[in-house]
Amino acid sequence: MVLVGCNTYKSYLINDDLCNFDDPIFNLKEEEKSFDMVKYKSIMDSVLNNGGRTVLLKDKDQEFSLYIYPDYCVEKTIINQDIGVYKDVFYDSLGRIRSFSNLHTYSSDYLQYLVFYNQDGSIKKFINYRKEASYPICYREALAIVARKKRRKDSITRLHKAVYKRGGKKYFVWDVHTKVPKRFGKGQSRYYKVDAQTGKILLKGITRVVPAEFVD
């Protein structure tokens, strides 16, 4: 039984199909490197004039959310609901791309890269947040591991990278939190520390430090 368990964990290390990093949501299309400010100017004016900042739009069968800053810089967000990942692209007031990144709806951690651009569209700075060497277990593999181990009524609501120290050793882990239904534990959440190298759950428990998104 122990050998079977180890093999199961190891299978996550090579299952790149589960990670979905080849999904279009992780890539920046050529046409996404600029934003048509003229096309959406009247909509942005209307939103700002009415005291708003965010508007949901549709273009070429693609829905996206647009956050409008007072200086008319814009943040365009496209989400893949199936895997909970969104693409975030920031443009200046002239519609020139300034940055690109991916995040998960459960997390504020960057999943792959954070890329900054110069005004001419060339790459100014490239930061790799994937950190394959430290986190061969990707975000979705960690979620799948916890989904199999969590209580059926609990729902996963939070995910982020962390470093866990135990017995003088340092582990790179995914911290995954689940929301406990009120009837089973009001004001509680469960946490799991998933070893990002092996997939083994190093620690699990209950905490009363409830993140804001857990509050109904």
Secondary structure, 3 states (H helix, E strand, C coil): CHHHHHHHHHHHHHCHHHHCCCCHHHCCCHHHHECCHHHHHHHHHHHHHCCCCEEEEEECCEEEEEEECCCCCEEEEEEECCCCEEEEEEECCCCEEEEEEEEECCCCCEEEEEEEECCCCCEEEEEECCCCCCCCCCHHHHHHHHHHHCCCCCEEEEEEEEEEEECCEEEEEEEEEEECCHHHHCCCEEEEEEECCCCCEEEEEEECCCCHHHCC
